[in-house]
Amino acid sequence: MVTAYLALGSNLDNPAQQVQAARLALGGILQTRLIAASSLYKSKPVDASGDDYVNAVVKIETKLNAYALLAEMQQLERQAGRALPADRVHLHNAPRTLDLDILLYGDARIESATLTVPHPRMWSRAFVLLPLHEIAPELVSAEQLAVLSAQVISRLN
């Protein structure tokens, strides 16, 4: 089993409900077990326009390799109404019903056309680091959080 951390976000069609449903669905992926889930957090879009996002981070254990996990996550995104992966280039940073990202996959370092792990922008986003710190404080230092203190984020639950 590999421990992975996943980011969840939504800013369309009842975002809090979208993220809560995704948390449950991620735990239902075959050979995968949900270990922990952060609270929900609300934040402004980064490098985009649109409604506020609701975000969370989950910790899972999985027997799936990173690419199989990504495929399962993209299936959940499609079920929530997200554009197909080929359309994402044209819709980068667009509002979305569901956005799921692999932040960390064990200690793997992956750089391919379809997947980069650790997630390349996770360390610059409070909406990722604050919920990650909530469920895995050993992974995010106080200094890393302090650097992002100007980013407005609020805990919903």
C-alpha positions as CSV (number, residue, x, y, z in Angstrom):
1,M,0.0,0.0,0.0
2,V,1.1,3.5,-0.8
3,T,0.1,6.6,1.1
4,A,-1.1,9.4,-1.1
5,Y,-2.5,12.9,-0.5
6,L,-5.1,14.3,-2.8
7,A,-6.5,17.8,-3.2
8,L,-10.2,18.3,-3.9
9,G,-11.8,21.5,-5.1
10,S,-15.0,22.9,-6.6
11,N,-16.5,26.2,-7.4
12,L,-19.6,25.2,-9.4
13,D,-22.9,23.5,-8.6
14,N,-22.9,23.5,-4.8
15,P,-19.1,23.3,-4.3
16,A,-19.3,22.0,-0.7
17,Q,-21.5,19.2,-1.7
18,Q,-19.3,18.4,-4.7
19,V,-16.2,18.1,-2.4
20,Q,-18.0,16.1,0.2
21,A,-19.3,13.6,-2.4
22,A,-15.8,13.3,-3.9
23,R,-14.4,12.5,-0.4
24,L,-16.8,9.6,-0.1
25,A,-16.2,8.5,-3.7
26,L,-12.4,8.5,-3.3
27,G,-12.7,6.1,-0.4
28,G,-14.8,3.8,-2.7
29,I,-12.1,3.3,-5.3
30,L,-11.1,-0.3,-5.5
31,Q,-7.9,-1.2,-3.7
32,T,-8.0,2.2,-2.0
33,R,-8.9,3.3,1.6
34,L,-9.7,6.7,2.9
35,I,-7.5,7.4,6.0
36,A,-8.2,11.0,6.8
37,A,-10.0,14.0,5.4
38,S,-9.5,17.7,6.2
39,S,-12.2,20.2,6.9
40,L,-13.6,22.1,4.0
41,Y,-12.0,25.5,3.3
42,K,-13.2,28.4,1.2
43,S,-10.9,30.6,-0.9
44,K,-10.8,32.9,-3.9
45,P,-9.7,31.5,-7.2
46,V,-6.0,31.7,-7.9
47,D,-5.0,33.1,-11.4
48,A,-8.6,32.8,-12.5
49,S,-12.0,34.4,-12.1
50,G,-15.3,32.9,-10.9
51,D,-16.9,32.0,-7.6
52,D,-15.0,31.1,-4.5
53,Y,-13.7,27.6,-4.3
54,V,-14.3,25.0,-1.6
55,N,-11.2,22.8,-1.1
56,A,-10.1,19.9,1.1
57,V,-7.3,17.4,1.2
58,V,-7.6,13.7,1.9
59,K,-5.1,11.0,2.9
60,I,-5.5,7.6,1.3
61,E,-3.8,4.3,1.1
62,T,-3.9,2.5,-2.2
63,K,-2.6,-0.4,-4.1
64,L,-3.1,1.4,-7.4
65,N,-0.1,2.9,-9.2
66,A,-0.1,6.6,-9.6
67,Y,-1.5,6.5,-13.2
68,A,-4.3,4.1,-12.3
69,L,-5.2,6.4,-9.4
70,L,-5.2,9.4,-11.7
71,A,-7.5,7.6,-14.1
72,E,-9.9,6.8,-11.3
73,M,-9.8,10.4,-10.1
74,Q,-10.5,11.7,-13.7
75,Q,-13.5,9.3,-13.9
76,L,-14.9,10.9,-10.8
77,E,-14.3,14.4,-12.3
78,R,-16.2,13.4,-15.4
79,Q,-19.1,12.0,-13.4
80,A,-19.3,15.4,-11.7
81,G,-19.4,17.1,-15.1
82,R,-15.7,18.1,-15.6
83,A,-14.3,18.4,-19.1
84,L,-12.3,15.5,-20.5
85,P,-8.5,15.6,-20.0
86,A,-7.8,16.6,-23.6
87,D,-10.0,19.7,-23.1
88,R,-8.2,20.8,-20.0
89,V,-5.4,22.6,-21.9
90,H,-8.1,25.0,-23.3
91,L,-9.9,25.3,-19.9
92,H,-6.9,25.8,-17.6
93,N,-8.0,27.6,-14.4
94,A,-11.6,27.7,-15.6
95,P,-14.4,27.3,-13.0
96,R,-15.1,23.6,-12.4
97,T,-17.5,21.3,-10.7
98,L,-14.7,19.1,-9.4
99,D,-10.9,19.3,-9.5
100,L,-8.9,16.4,-8.1
101,D,-5.1,16.4,-7.9
102,I,-2.5,14.0,-6.6
103,L,-0.3,16.1,-4.3
104,L,2.0,13.3,-3.0
105,Y,2.2,9.7,-3.9
106,G,4.4,8.0,-1.3
107,D,7.9,9.4,-1.9
108,A,7.6,9.1,-5.7
109,R,8.9,11.8,-8.0
110,I,7.0,11.6,-11.3
111,E,7.3,14.0,-14.3
112,S,5.4,13.0,-17.4
113,A,3.0,14.6,-19.8
114,T,0.0,13.5,-17.8
115,L,1.2,13.6,-14.2
116,T,3.7,15.5,-12.0
117,V,4.2,14.4,-8.4
118,P,4.7,16.1,-6.0
119,H,2.2,18.5,-7.4
120,P,4.2,21.4,-8.8
121,R,2.1,24.3,-7.4
122,M,1.1,22.8,-4.0
123,W,3.7,24.7,-2.0
124,S,2.5,28.1,-3.2
125,R,-1.2,27.6,-2.4
126,A,-2.7,28.1,1.0
127,F,-5.9,26.2,-0.1
128,V,-3.7,23.1,-0.4
129,L,-1.2,23.6,2.5
130,L,-3.6,24.5,5.2
131,P,-5.9,21.4,4.8
132,L,-2.8,19.3,4.2
133,H,-1.3,20.6,7.5
134,E,-4.6,19.8,9.3
135,I,-4.3,16.1,8.5
136,A,-0.5,15.7,8.2
137,P,1.2,18.5,10.2
138,E,4.5,16.8,9.8
139,L,4.4,17.5,6.0
140,V,3.9,21.3,6.3
141,S,6.0,23.6,8.4
142,A,4.9,26.8,10.2
143,E,7.4,28.6,7.9
144,Q,5.7,27.3,4.8
145,L,2.3,28.4,6.1
146,A,3.6,31.8,7.1
147,V,4.8,32.5,3.6
148,L,1.2,32.1,2.4
149,S,-0.4,34.1,5.1
150,A,-1.6,36.8,2.7
151,Q,-3.7,34.3,0.8
152,V,-7.3,34.6,2.2
153,I,-8.8,31.2,3.2
154,S,-11.4,30.3,5.7
155,R,-12.4,27.1,7.3
156,L,-16.0,26.1,6.7
157,N,-16.4,23.1,9.1
